[in-house]
Amino acid sequence: MKNDVIRFIPMGGQAEMGKSMYCFEINEKIFIIDSGFRFPDSDKLGVDIIIPSFTYLEERLDKIEAIIITHGHDDAMAALPYLLQTVNVPVYAPYLTADLIEQMIARYERRNHVKLNLHLKRVEKNASIDIAGVPVEFFPVTHSIPGSVGVALWTQYGYLVYSGEFIIDFGAPEGFRCDIQKMMEIGKKGVLALFVESSSSKHEGYTSPNHKLTSKIDHVFEDSEDRIIISSYAQNVFRTKEIVDLTKKYKRQIVFYGRDKYDNTNSLLRIDRKSDKAIIDIPQSLLGKKENIGKPQFDSNYVILLSGSPRRIYHDICDIIDGGDDLLKLRKGDTFVVASPVLPGTEKIANKAHNGLYKTDAHIHLLKNKDLFSMHASQEDIKVIIQIFKPKYYIPIKGEYQHFISNMHIAHDMGIKGDHIVILDNGEMITIQNGQLESSRDTYDIEDIMIDGIGIGDVGEKVIDDRIQLANDGVVIVGMTVSRATKEIIAQTDCQTRGFVYLKDSEYLIKNIISICEKAVGEWKKDPTLEVGEIRMMMKDQVGKYIFKETAKKPVFIGVVIEI
């Protein structure tokens, strides 16, 4: 019997928060699990999202058998529209996740005027299927969105188990429950390698019940005599359910406000398409009317759920504070609960929103990350998953390097040998032959691809540097008209600045900049063989040195030379 050769390479998700994308290779058959994005750091000005580069996959298209998406969050699936432009294979996903994928792809196609080849295959969340001759097991896990799964790929040496994103919460409501029995069945057959998320591995104990919102704000509902406004991420369905249950308990009415309207949400929140029962059951009598917001005789008993994406939600809060929202104006007596903890890449706008809220007359309840855990595995959750699967090899995934070290210590405490625990960066490949991990690793260059609007990868570090320079020191533009025949200046030189200096107090700077540029053009008259590009470069270098000497600033300089 031929021995299985197994390779694993992370394309994203390692030493970073988000952008999960992992490639499992069994006998040259590649299975991609998850394909997400992450938000850029604050210094990546103008960049919307960051996705993995697909160069490694482009060179191996004939080996790729499937894409598997484990749950419906952006960090796990939102790079799929970009990946499908390169990779044309079936996409496997649980039912709710598949619904979200369909909507995401349709939205991308409308916005970008393209047609993607989506071959979507829905699977039960505890399915056992065969993909390209490889047995694949799905097992339900508890996460903040229903229908989340882990995945196990069979090899002759045991399963490769990808944990997904999970917590251990035996009291989770229907639709969010894990299947310990299915996990134990996989564990009994043998697990060669276990890949476990790490982002919350520094938290002691279990994540549950620290992830639950109800106990943190029940008293707010009890004490509030006027409107309650709550911000919560649209993709955290678990939290939305808690808010709805509190609304029922205190006999209020809820209004779904913001980008995510109730009708759209209700069509998605189902365990599967065959079920008529939504995971969040909201009777009509519990729904307030959006048009009544701002009318105290109607809305004083409302719970206004301000939902949206992690970045959009804070912009919406700022608009409300500034009076830019047509309906929702904060008034004395309002209670505002911020139940949308700050995520990486949103710190700046979140801080602005928080400070703005405290300047209002509303009662503010700000739940910070330490108060309200995200639904990711803490130390005891990880111990349970290790105990269930009992892997030979252990690979921490999904998180920053400090999280990997913490996860490694947990695995070591659970009896896994140090040389059987593998810490990887994006692009590092491990190989298992004859059931044994090889000591050598191949390394591939996996770059970040920055998405700016509809542009894919056309924003590089040079563009970012220019944007930072513009933000810090502004821009200087000099326009000149030169005779093509004589190389003489035939019109008045114009100099415009933006974000550089206050012109009224710095007229001498402008005069000297113009003089420097005119002298540079004078060199053209002396040597007509010079190219116009060389003249622009002389202007840029000489003006740059002068400005830095006078002001210690480095504005972007643009020299425009028109020949007539």
PEHULIN-V597079 format. One record per residue. N is the residue number from 1. RES is the residue in one letter. OMEGA is omega in whole degrees, 0 to 359 (NA if undefined). NEAR is the number of other ideal C-beta (glycine too) atoms within 12 Angstrom. Layout:
{{N RES OMEGA NEAR} {N RES OMEGA NEAR}}
//
This chain:
{{1 M 180 7} {2 K 179 11} {3 N 179 15} {4 D 173 29} {5 V 188 23} {6 I 176 39} {7 R 179 34} {8 F 178 40} {9 I 174 39} {10 P 177 42} {11 M 179 46} {12 G 178 45} {13 G 181 46} {14 Q 181 39} {15 A 177 29} {16 E 180 37} {17 M 181 36} {18 G 177 41} {19 K 183 44} {20 S 175 46} {21 M 187 49} {22 Y 182 47} {23 C 175 47} {24 F 180 48} {25 E 178 33} {26 I 182 37} {27 N 176 25} {28 E 171 21} {29 K 186 29} {30 I 175 35} {31 F 179 44} {32 I 177 48} {33 I 181 47} {34 D 179 51} {35 S 187 45} {36 G 175 42} {37 F 169 41} {38 R 177 43} {39 F 181 36} {40 P 171 32} {41 D 186 22} {42 S 181 22} {43 D 178 19} {44 K 188 29} {45 L 176 23} {46 G 180 22} {47 V 182 33} {48 D 182 26} {49 I 176 37} {50 I 179 39} {51 I 176 43} {52 P 170 46} {53 S 185 29} {54 F 183 33} {55 T 180 18} {56 Y 182 35} {57 L 180 35} {58 E 181 19} {59 E 184 16} {60 R 186 25} {61 L 183 18} {62 D 180 14} {63 K 186 24} {64 I 183 32} {65 E 187 33} {66 A 168 35} {67 I 179 44} {68 I 179 48} {69 I 189 53} {70 T 179 49} {71 H 191 49} {72 G 176 41} {73 H 184 45} {74 D 182 38} {75 D 179 47} {76 A 187 46} {77 M 193 50} {78 A 172 41} {79 A 183 43} {80 L 179 47} {81 P 179 38} {82 Y 179 36} {83 L 182 41} {84 L 175 32} {85 Q 179 26} {86 T 187 31} {87 V 181 36} {88 N 178 20} {89 V 178 31} {90 P 176 27} {91 V 180 40} {92 Y 181 39} {93 A 172 42} {94 P 192 43} {95 Y 181 37} {96 L 178 43} {97 T 178 47} {98 A 177 37} {99 D 180 32} {100 L 178 40} {101 I 179 44} {102 E 180 29} {103 Q 180 26} {104 M 181 36} {105 I 179 32} {106 A 179 19} {107 R 179 19} {108 Y 181 28} {109 E 179 20} {110 R 185 15} {111 R 186 14} {112 N 177 19} {113 H 178 9} {114 V 176 19} {115 K 180 14} {116 L 180 28} {117 N 180 19} {118 L 176 30} {119 H 189 21} {120 L 179 31} {121 K 179 25} {122 R 179 27} {123 V 172 33} {124 E 185 27} {125 K 173 39} {126 N 185 30} {127 A 169 28} {128 S 185 23} {129 I 177 24} {130 D 176 17} {131 I 178 32} {132 A 178 24} {133 G 179 18} {134 V 176 31} {135 P 182 24} {136 V 178 37} {137 E 172 36} {138 F 176 41} {139 F 182 39} {140 P 174 38} {141 V 179 45} {142 T 178 45} {143 H 187 46} {144 S 175 42} {145 I 183 46} {146 P 178 42} {147 G 179 48} {148 S 184 47} {149 V 162 47} {150 G 185 46} {151 V 176 50} {152 A 178 44} {153 L 185 47} {154 W 168 32} {155 T 181 37} {156 Q 179 24} {157 Y 182 27} {158 G 184 29} {159 Y 163 42} {160 L 187 45} {161 V 177 46} {162 Y 191 47} {163 S 192 52} {164 G 177 47} {165 E 195 45} {166 F 163 47} {167 I 174 42} {168 I 180 35} {169 D 184 30} {170 F 177 17} {171 G 181 18} {172 A 180 32} {173 P 179 24} {174 E 182 19} {175 G 179 31} {176 F 189 41} {177 R 174 30} {178 C 179 39} {179 D 181 27} {180 I 181 26} {181 Q 180 15} {182 K 178 30} {183 M 181 37} {184 M 177 20} {185 E 177 21} {186 I 181 37} {187 G 181 29} {188 K 180 15} {189 K 177 23} {190 G 180 24} {191 V 179 39} {192 L 182 38} {193 A 180 43} {194 L 182 44} {195 F 191 50} {196 V 180 48} {197 E 190 48} {198 S 194 45} {199 S 179 43} {200 S 186 39} {201 S 177 38} {202 K 179 28} {203 H 177 30} {204 E 177 17} {205 G 176 22} {206 Y 173 29} {207 T 178 36} {208 S 6 31} {209 P 185 22} {210 N 180 29} {211 H 188 40} {212 K 182 35} {213 L 190 39} {214 T 183 30} {215 S 181 18} {216 K 187 29} {217 I 178 37} {218 D 180 22} {219 H 178 17} {220 V 177 34} {221 F 182 33} {222 E 186 16} {223 D 187 16} {224 S 179 30} {225 E 180 18} {226 D 184 26} {227 R 171 40} {228 I 177 43} {229 I 183 47} {230 I 173 46} {231 S 180 48} {232 S 183 44} {233 Y 184 42} {234 A 185 36} {235 Q 176 42} {236 N 185 43} {237 V 178 41} {238 F 181 43} {239 R 177 38} {240 T 179 42} {241 K 179 33} {242 E 181 37} {243 I 178 43} {244 V 180 39} {245 D 176 26} {246 L 177 34} {247 T 177 35} {248 K 185 23} {249 K 184 18} {250 Y 172 26} {251 K 175 15} {252 R 174 33} {253 Q 183 31} {254 I 174 44} {255 V 176 37} {256 F 191 36} {257 Y 179 41} {258 G 184 36} {259 R 185 24} {260 D 181 32} {261 K 184 19} {262 Y 184 30} {263 D 179 14} {264 N 182 18} {265 T 184 36} {266 N 180 24} {267 S 183 20} {268 L 189 34} {269 L 179 38} {270 R 178 29} {271 I 173 31} {272 D 185 27} {273 R 182 20} {274 K 185 11} {275 S 175 18} {276 D 185 12} {277 K 177 16} {278 A 179 27} {279 I 174 31} {280 I 183 36} {281 D 184 20} {282 I 177 29} {283 P 182 13} {284 Q 182 12} {285 S 181 13} {286 L 184 28} {287 L 172 27} {288 G 181 31} {289 K 182 22} {290 K 183 27} {291 E 179 15} {292 N 177 22} {293 I 183 34} {294 G 178 27} {295 K 187 19} {296 P 181 18} {297 Q 180 9} {298 F 194 18} {299 D 183 31} {300 S 179 24} {301 N 184 26} {302 Y 161 39} {303 V 183 46} {304 I 182 44} {305 L 179 49} {306 L 184 47} {307 S 179 37} {308 G 178 30} {309 S 183 32} {310 P 180 37} {311 R 184 33} {312 R 188 29} {313 I 181 37} {314 Y 173 36} {315 H 178 27} {316 D 178 37} {317 I 179 45} {318 C 178 29} {319 D 180 27} {320 I 180 34} {321 I 184 31} {322 D 181 19} {323 G 183 16} {324 G 177 16} {325 D 186 23} {326 D 186 13} {327 L 191 27} {328 L 176 34} {329 K 179 25} {330 L 180 34} {331 R 180 23} {332 K 182 14} {333 G 177 20} {334 D 170 34} {335 T 182 34} {336 F 179 39} {337 V 176 40} {338 V 180 39} {339 A 179 40} {340 S 182 43} {341 P 185 34} {342 V 178 32} {343 L 179 29} {344 P 180 27} {345 G 181 30} {346 T 187 32} {347 E 186 23} {348 K 182 23} {349 I 178 27} {350 A 180 34} {351 N 177 20} {352 K 180 22} {353 A 180 35} {354 H 180 29} {355 N 179 19} {356 G 180 28} {357 L 182 31} {358 Y 176 20} {359 K 182 16} {360 T 178 26} {361 D 181 17} {362 A 173 32} {363 H 187 27} {364 I 173 27} {365 H 184 30} {366 L 179 32} {367 L 181 30} {368 K 183 18} {369 N 181 25} {370 K 180 15} {371 D 187 21} {372 L 184 33} {373 F 168 34} {374 S 187 43} {375 M 176 45} {376 H 191 46} {377 A 170 46} {378 S 189 36} {379 Q 182 30} {380 E 175 25} {381 D 181 41} {382 I 179 47} {383 K 179 29} {384 V 183 33} {385 I 176 46} {386 I 180 39} {387 Q 180 24} {388 I 189 34} {389 F 178 41} {390 K 186 30} {391 P 172 38} {392 K 178 32} {393 Y 185 40} {394 Y 183 43} {395 I 174 45} {396 P 179 45} {397 I 173 51} {398 K 177 46} {399 G 176 42} {400 E 187 27} {401 Y 179 22} {402 Q 178 20} {403 H 178 33} {404 F 180 34} {405 I 178 20} {406 S 179 29} {407 N 178 46} {408 M 180 33} {409 H 178 24} {410 I 181 36} {411 A 179 39} {412 H 178 21} {413 D 180 20} {414 M 173 27} {415 G 178 17} {416 I 183 31} {417 K 182 16} {418 G 181 15} {419 D 175 16} {420 H 176 28} {421 I 188 33} {422 V 175 37} {423 I 187 32} {424 L 169 40} {425 D 176 28} {426 N 177 32} {427 G 178 29} {428 E 183 28} {429 M 172 33} {430 I 181 37} {431 T 175 25} {432 I 178 34} {433 Q 182 22} {434 N 178 17} {435 G 182 21} {436 Q 179 20} {437 L 177 29} {438 E 183 19} {439 S 181 11} {440 S 179 11} {441 R 170 21} {442 D 180 17} {443 T 179 16} {444 Y 181 26} {445 D 178 18} {446 I 184 32} {447 E 169 21} {448 D 175 34} {449 I 183 34} {450 M 180 35} {451 I 181 31} {452 D 185 23} {453 G 178 14} {454 I 179 19} {455 G 181 18} {456 I 175 27} {457 G 179 24} {458 D 175 16} {459 V 178 28} {460 G 182 18} {461 E 179 16} {462 K 178 13} {463 V 179 21} {464 I 178 25} {465 D 179 19} {466 D 180 23} {467 R 177 25} {468 I 179 23} {469 Q 177 25} {470 L 181 26} {471 A 184 21} {472 N 191 19} {473 D 176 26} {474 G 184 27} {475 V 175 27} {476 V 181 41} {477 I 178 30} {478 V 179 41} {479 G 183 25} {480 M 176 36} {481 T 187 21} {482 V 176 33} {483 S 180 19} {484 R 184 15} {485 A 187 11} {486 T 183 15} {487 K 177 27} {488 E 177 20} {489 I 187 29} {490 I 176 18} {491 A 181 18} {492 Q 179 12} {493 T 182 29} {494 D 178 23} {495 C 178 35} {496 Q 177 22} {497 T 173 31} {498 R 177 18} {499 G 183 19} {500 F 179 31} {501 V 175 25} {502 Y 192 14} {503 L 185 19} {504 K 182 10} {505 D 187 11} {506 S 181 21} {507 E 181 15} {508 Y 178 16} {509 L 182 28} {510 I 180 29} {511 K 181 18} {512 N 176 24} {513 I 178 40} {514 I 181 30} {515 S 179 22} {516 I 181 33} {517 C 180 40} {518 E 177 34} {519 K 178 23} {520 A 177 36} {521 V 176 40} {522 G 176 23} {523 E 179 23} {524 W 180 31} {525 K 179 20} {526 K 183 14} {527 D 183 15} {528 P 180 20} {529 T 179 12} {530 L 176 21} {531 E 180 15} {532 V 178 23} {533 G 179 13} {534 E 178 20} {535 I 178 35} {536 R 181 28} {537 M 177 20} {538 M 178 29} {539 M 183 40} {540 K 183 29} {541 D 184 19} {542 Q 178 28} {543 V 180 40} {544 G 179 28} {545 K 181 18} {546 Y 182 30} {547 I 181 33} {548 F 179 18} {549 K 184 15} {550 E 190 22} {551 T 186 25} {552 A 177 12} {553 K 177 26} {554 K 179 27} {555 P 172 35} {556 V 180 30} {557 F 177 37} {558 I 177 28} {559 G 181 37} {560 V 179 25} {561 V 182 36} {562 I 178 21} {563 E 179 22} {564 I NA 15}}
//
